[in-house]
Amino acid sequence: MAVPIDDGLAGAVALAGAGDETAFARIIRAYHDDMTRVCFVICGDLDVADEAVQAAWPIAWRKLGSLRDPDRLRPWLVSIAANEARQLIRRRRRRTVVELAMVGSIIPGVDPAGHVGDLDLANALARLDPDDRALLALRYVAGFDSTELARATGRSPSGTRARLARLLDRLRTELSDD
């Protein structure tokens, strides 16, 4: 279910839908980071995620007038960005490389092996299909509920919940120490 946006942002949606660039800039400031986080989970690469979000904004600008419910703005924008991220990944058909930031990350007295779980999760996510990463990102990064996920993916809410459950089971199996 969509979270209601504040009155000022609802006004910005109406103004931007009518062509007001300043109002659209306000929308960009409010939602750009959310869109980038979701795209990063899908792509696994910050540059590709940024590219996907940049490609999403012109689409949103063109289609903003078709948004019927301003309370659905955030899910609508994040869905556009997620679609762009999936398309970029498909076009590039490349495997992502997980970069380990080592400079400044070694803290005396802290075992660096404690970050192995983060690396294992990143690798497990990278092995998933971009559509599956998008579903996980929309749920756990953007906070979409099953109804919003269903709208974004074109599935039923129950089918979406079942797919999520299968994905989580797969990740648990891959990440288990057995």
BALOBA-1460 file (C-alpha; in Angstrom, 3 decimals):
// residues 178
<rec num="1" residu="m" x="0.000" y="0.000" z="0.000"/>
<rec num="2" residu="a" x="1.370" y="3.432" z="-0.920"/>
<rec num="3" residu="v" x="2.410" y="5.790" z="1.818"/>
<rec num="4" residu="p" x="0.711" y="9.177" z="1.392"/>
<rec num="5" residu="i" x="3.079" y="11.909" z="0.300"/>
<rec num="6" residu="d" x="3.050" y="15.280" z="2.010"/>
<rec num="7" residu="d" x="0.816" y="18.031" z="0.635"/>
<rec num="8" residu="g" x="3.759" y="20.016" z="-0.717"/>
<rec num="9" residu="l" x="5.036" y="17.083" z="-2.709"/>
<rec num="10" residu="a" x="1.525" y="16.286" z="-3.941"/>
<rec num="11" residu="g" x="1.402" y="19.845" z="-5.222"/>
<rec num="12" residu="a" x="4.786" y="19.314" z="-6.867"/>
<rec num="13" residu="v" x="3.427" y="16.238" z="-8.641"/>
<rec num="14" residu="a" x="0.506" y="18.238" z="-10.038"/>
<rec num="15" residu="l" x="2.769" y="21.112" z="-11.096"/>
<rec num="16" residu="a" x="5.401" y="18.834" z="-12.608"/>
<rec num="17" residu="g" x="2.684" y="16.919" z="-14.467"/>
<rec num="18" residu="a" x="1.709" y="20.236" z="-16.009"/>
<rec num="19" residu="g" x="5.326" y="20.894" z="-17.090"/>
<rec num="20" residu="d" x="6.840" y="22.775" z="-14.128"/>
<rec num="21" residu="e" x="10.561" y="21.907" z="-14.163"/>
<rec num="22" residu="t" x="11.205" y="23.331" z="-10.690"/>
<rec num="23" residu="a" x="8.518" y="21.087" z="-9.216"/>
<rec num="24" residu="f" x="10.038" y="18.126" z="-11.035"/>
<rec num="25" residu="a" x="13.463" y="18.979" z="-9.585"/>
<rec num="26" residu="r" x="11.876" y="18.778" z="-6.132"/>
<rec num="27" residu="i" x="10.578" y="15.302" z="-6.933"/>
<rec num="28" residu="i" x="14.040" y="14.286" z="-8.113"/>
<rec num="29" residu="r" x="15.586" y="15.495" z="-4.840"/>
<rec num="30" residu="a" x="13.009" y="13.543" z="-2.842"/>
<rec num="31" residu="y" x="13.303" y="10.182" z="-4.639"/>
<rec num="32" residu="h" x="16.622" y="9.961" z="-6.494"/>
<rec num="33" residu="d" x="18.458" y="8.190" z="-3.654"/>
<rec num="34" residu="d" x="15.681" y="5.608" z="-3.171"/>
<rec num="35" residu="m" x="15.780" y="4.809" z="-6.864"/>
<rec num="36" residu="t" x="19.572" y="4.503" z="-6.860"/>
<rec num="37" residu="r" x="19.581" y="2.091" z="-3.905"/>
<rec num="38" residu="v" x="17.115" y="-0.231" z="-5.614"/>
<rec num="39" residu="c" x="19.013" y="-0.076" z="-8.908"/>
<rec num="40" residu="f" x="22.282" y="-0.833" z="-7.143"/>
<rec num="41" residu="v" x="20.850" y="-4.050" z="-5.713"/>
<rec num="42" residu="i" x="19.642" y="-5.032" z="-9.176"/>
<rec num="43" residu="c" x="22.889" y="-4.141" z="-10.978"/>
<rec num="44" residu="g" x="25.539" y="-4.633" z="-8.334"/>
<rec num="45" residu="d" x="27.410" y="-1.709" z="-9.874"/>
<rec num="46" residu="l" x="26.978" y="1.893" z="-8.764"/>
<rec num="47" residu="d" x="27.807" y="3.336" z="-12.191"/>
<rec num="48" residu="v" x="25.196" y="1.155" z="-13.899"/>
<rec num="49" residu="a" x="22.691" y="1.974" z="-11.138"/>
<rec num="50" residu="d" x="23.290" y="5.703" z="-11.677"/>
<rec num="51" residu="e" x="22.877" y="5.223" z="-15.413"/>
<rec num="52" residu="a" x="19.573" y="3.408" z="-14.879"/>
<rec num="53" residu="v" x="18.233" y="6.168" z="-12.636"/>
<rec num="54" residu="q" x="19.332" y="8.825" z="-15.106"/>
<rec num="55" residu="a" x="17.496" y="6.937" z="-17.857"/>
<rec num="56" residu="a" x="14.394" y="6.675" z="-15.647"/>
<rec num="57" residu="w" x="13.976" y="10.423" z="-15.047"/>
<rec num="58" residu="p" x="13.119" y="11.410" z="-18.651"/>
<rec num="59" residu="i" x="10.575" y="8.583" z="-18.759"/>
<rec num="60" residu="a" x="9.043" y="9.807" z="-15.515"/>
<rec num="61" residu="w" x="8.978" y="13.391" z="-16.831"/>
<rec num="62" residu="r" x="7.166" y="12.321" z="-20.014"/>
<rec num="63" residu="k" x="4.653" y="10.086" z="-18.244"/>
<rec num="64" residu="l" x="4.066" y="12.019" z="-15.008"/>
<rec num="65" residu="g" x="0.787" y="13.382" z="-16.338"/>
<rec num="66" residu="s" x="-0.519" y="9.810" z="-16.571"/>
<rec num="67" residu="l" x="0.006" y="9.148" z="-12.841"/>
<rec num="68" residu="r" x="-3.524" y="9.025" z="-11.438"/>
<rec num="69" residu="d" x="-2.691" y="8.767" z="-7.732"/>
<rec num="70" residu="p" x="0.068" y="11.063" z="-6.385"/>
<rec num="71" residu="d" x="0.365" y="8.752" z="-3.345"/>
<rec num="72" residu="r" x="1.736" y="6.120" z="-5.747"/>
<rec num="73" residu="l" x="4.562" y="8.405" z="-6.903"/>
<rec num="74" residu="r" x="7.412" y="6.675" z="-5.034"/>
<rec num="75" residu="p" x="6.485" y="3.105" z="-6.083"/>
<rec num="76" residu="w" x="5.887" y="4.322" z="-9.620"/>
<rec num="77" residu="l" x="9.284" y="6.038" z="-9.844"/>
<rec num="78" residu="v" x="11.163" y="3.151" z="-8.237"/>
<rec num="79" residu="s" x="9.467" y="0.708" z="-10.633"/>
<rec num="80" residu="i" x="10.532" y="2.773" z="-13.635"/>
<rec num="81" residu="a" x="14.127" y="2.841" z="-12.360"/>
<rec num="82" residu="a" x="14.089" y="-0.896" z="-11.626"/>
<rec num="83" residu="n" x="12.860" y="-1.607" z="-15.160"/>
<rec num="84" residu="e" x="15.637" y="0.540" z="-16.598"/>
<rec num="85" residu="a" x="18.220" y="-1.274" z="-14.450"/>
<rec num="86" residu="r" x="17.016" y="-4.675" z="-15.657"/>
<rec num="87" residu="q" x="17.142" y="-3.519" z="-19.267"/>
<rec num="88" residu="l" x="20.685" y="-2.190" z="-18.862"/>
<rec num="89" residu="i" x="21.843" y="-5.464" z="-17.341"/>
<rec num="90" residu="r" x="20.244" y="-7.462" z="-20.145"/>
<rec num="91" residu="r" x="21.804" y="-5.242" z="-22.809"/>
<rec num="92" residu="r" x="25.247" y="-5.498" z="-21.283"/>
<rec num="93" residu="r" x="25.003" y="-9.184" z="-20.429"/>
<rec num="94" residu="r" x="28.049" y="-8.882" z="-18.277"/>
<rec num="95" residu="r" x="28.925" y="-10.339" z="-14.952"/>
<rec num="96" residu="t" x="29.498" y="-7.887" z="-12.177"/>
<rec num="97" residu="v" x="32.657" y="-7.839" z="-10.166"/>
<rec num="98" residu="v" x="32.341" y="-7.259" z="-6.465"/>
<rec num="99" residu="e" x="34.906" y="-4.670" z="-5.482"/>
<rec num="100" residu="l" x="36.306" y="-4.968" z="-1.998"/>
<rec num="101" residu="a" x="37.238" y="-1.642" z="-0.460"/>
<rec num="102" residu="m" x="40.333" y="-2.378" z="1.607"/>
<rec num="103" residu="v" x="41.831" y="1.062" z="2.148"/>
<rec num="104" residu="g" x="40.747" y="2.366" z="5.510"/>
<rec num="105" residu="s" x="38.616" y="-0.693" z="6.169"/>
<rec num="106" residu="i" x="41.194" y="-2.501" z="8.275"/>
<rec num="107" residu="i" x="40.572" y="-1.527" z="11.853"/>
<rec num="108" residu="p" x="43.041" y="-2.699" z="14.480"/>
<rec num="109" residu="g" x="41.520" y="-5.388" z="16.681"/>
<rec num="110" residu="v" x="38.688" y="-6.149" z="14.230"/>
<rec num="111" residu="d" x="38.842" y="-9.419" z="12.321"/>
<rec num="112" residu="p" x="38.385" y="-8.732" z="8.569"/>
<rec num="113" residu="a" x="36.873" y="-12.200" z="8.250"/>
<rec num="114" residu="g" x="33.744" y="-10.706" z="9.804"/>
<rec num="115" residu="h" x="32.904" y="-9.239" z="6.390"/>
<rec num="116" residu="v" x="32.860" y="-12.614" z="4.665"/>
<rec num="117" residu="g" x="29.085" y="-12.848" z="5.152"/>
<rec num="118" residu="d" x="28.615" y="-9.555" z="3.291"/>
<rec num="119" residu="l" x="30.722" y="-10.836" z="0.413"/>
<rec num="120" residu="d" x="28.852" y="-14.150" z="0.358"/>
<rec num="121" residu="l" x="25.517" y="-12.302" z="0.199"/>
<rec num="122" residu="a" x="26.774" y="-10.017" z="-2.588"/>
<rec num="123" residu="n" x="27.944" y="-13.033" z="-4.588"/>
<rec num="124" residu="a" x="24.677" y="-14.912" z="-4.015"/>
<rec num="125" residu="l" x="22.703" y="-11.869" z="-5.178"/>
<rec num="126" residu="a" x="24.949" y="-11.499" z="-8.236"/>
<rec num="127" residu="r" x="24.104" y="-15.076" z="-9.261"/>
<rec num="128" residu="l" x="20.379" y="-14.277" z="-9.305"/>
<rec num="129" residu="d" x="18.558" y="-13.203" z="-12.423"/>
<rec num="130" residu="p" x="18.119" y="-9.394" z="-12.650"/>
<rec num="131" residu="d" x="14.337" y="-9.831" z="-12.328"/>
<rec num="132" residu="d" x="14.817" y="-11.732" z="-9.082"/>
<rec num="133" residu="r" x="17.242" y="-9.096" z="-7.755"/>
<rec num="134" residu="a" x="14.698" y="-6.439" z="-8.716"/>
<rec num="135" residu="l" x="11.960" y="-8.231" z="-6.775"/>
<rec num="136" residu="l" x="14.188" y="-8.463" z="-3.684"/>
<rec num="137" residu="a" x="15.265" y="-4.829" z="-4.029"/>
<rec num="138" residu="l" x="11.718" y="-3.562" z="-4.413"/>
<rec num="139" residu="r" x="10.670" y="-5.515" z="-1.323"/>
<rec num="140" residu="y" x="13.611" y="-5.073" z="1.033"/>
<rec num="141" residu="v" x="15.248" y="-1.849" z="-0.146"/>
<rec num="142" residu="a" x="12.227" y="0.139" z="-1.345"/>
<rec num="143" residu="g" x="9.833" y="-1.457" z="1.155"/>
<rec num="144" residu="f" x="7.098" y="-2.372" z="-1.338"/>
<rec num="145" residu="d" x="4.291" y="-4.539" z="0.030"/>
<rec num="146" residu="s" x="2.932" y="-7.501" z="-1.956"/>
<rec num="147" residu="t" x="0.264" y="-5.381" z="-3.661"/>
<rec num="148" residu="e" x="2.816" y="-2.810" z="-4.846"/>
<rec num="149" residu="l" x="5.164" y="-5.617" z="-5.918"/>
<rec num="150" residu="a" x="2.357" y="-7.222" z="-7.879"/>
<rec num="151" residu="r" x="1.655" y="-3.945" z="-9.699"/>
<rec num="152" residu="a" x="5.356" y="-3.444" z="-10.432"/>
<rec num="153" residu="t" x="5.935" y="-6.988" z="-11.693"/>
<rec num="154" residu="g" x="2.604" y="-7.782" z="-13.335"/>
<rec num="155" residu="r" x="1.929" y="-10.749" z="-11.044"/>
<rec num="156" residu="s" x="-0.730" y="-11.441" z="-8.462"/>
<rec num="157" residu="p" x="0.049" y="-10.528" z="-4.833"/>
<rec num="158" residu="s" x="-0.059" y="-14.213" z="-3.819"/>
<rec num="159" residu="g" x="2.171" y="-15.214" z="-6.751"/>
<rec num="160" residu="t" x="4.576" y="-12.456" z="-5.781"/>
<rec num="161" residu="r" x="4.698" y="-13.644" z="-2.159"/>
<rec num="162" residu="a" x="5.337" y="-17.210" z="-3.320"/>
<rec num="163" residu="r" x="8.151" y="-16.113" z="-5.632"/>
<rec num="164" residu="l" x="9.708" y="-14.073" z="-2.827"/>
<rec num="165" residu="a" x="9.519" y="-17.056" z="-0.474"/>
<rec num="166" residu="r" x="11.271" y="-19.261" z="-3.058"/>
<rec num="167" residu="l" x="13.995" y="-16.642" z="-3.573"/>
<rec num="168" residu="l" x="14.580" y="-16.284" z="0.147"/>
<rec num="169" residu="d" x="14.773" y="-20.071" z="0.557"/>
<rec num="170" residu="r" x="17.311" y="-20.209" z="-2.262"/>
<rec num="171" residu="l" x="19.429" y="-17.494" z="-0.655"/>
<rec num="172" residu="r" x="19.224" y="-19.164" z="2.769"/>
<rec num="173" residu="t" x="20.364" y="-22.444" z="1.241"/>
<rec num="174" residu="e" x="23.275" y="-20.789" z="-0.579"/>
<rec num="175" residu="l" x="24.345" y="-18.856" z="2.495"/>
<rec num="176" residu="s" x="24.021" y="-21.683" z="5.007"/>
<rec num="177" residu="d" x="27.240" y="-23.065" z="6.462"/>
<rec num="178" residu="d" x="26.222" y="-26.672" z="5.805"/>
